[in-house]
Amino acid sequence: MSLNSLLEPGQVVRHPAQPNWGLGQVQSNIGGKVTVMFEHAGKVVIDSAHIELLPVFDDNI
């Protein structure tokens, strides 16, 4: 099971291959497609089958 399946709207994530995109906030997670609004890349739809997003839990971002 992919950890992406546990992502919920409002959670903060990073894209492991695109650190310059900054932090992203999950907008939706439907059918393996995670829509994320990134600080420096805008809205991006991620295919969970290919990219494992990294949850951010640190309050001192």
LINKA-V273341 format. One record per residue. N is the residue number from 1. RES is the residue in three letters. D_LAST is the distance of its C-alpha to the last C-alpha in whole Angstrom. Layout:
# LINKA-V273341
((N:RES:D_LAST) (N:RES:D_LAST))
This chain:
# LINKA-V273341
((1:MET:28) (2:SER:24) (3:LEU:21) (4:ASN:21) (5:SER:23) (6:LEU:21) (7:LEU:19) (8:GLU:19) (9:PRO:18) (10:GLY:15) (11:GLN:13) (12:VAL:10) (13:VAL:11) (14:ARG:12) (15:HIS:15) (16:PRO:16) (17:ALA:19) (18:GLN:17) (19:PRO:14) (20:ASN:15) (21:TRP:14) (22:GLY:11) (23:LEU:9) (24:GLY:12) (25:GLN:13) (26:VAL:16) (27:GLN:19) (28:SER:22) (29:ASN:23) (30:ILE:27) (31:GLY:29) (32:GLY:27) (33:LYS:25) (34:VAL:22) (35:THR:21) (36:VAL:17) (37:MET:16) (38:PHE:14) (39:GLU:13) (40:HIS:15) (41:ALA:18) (42:GLY:19) (43:LYS:20) (44:VAL:21) (45:VAL:23) (46:ILE:22) (47:ASP:25) (48:SER:24) (49:ALA:27) (50:HIS:26) (51:ILE:22) (52:GLU:20) (53:LEU:17) (54:LEU:14) (55:PRO:12) (56:VAL:8) (57:PHE:9) (58:ASP:6) (59:ASP:6) (60:ASN:4) (61:ILE:0))
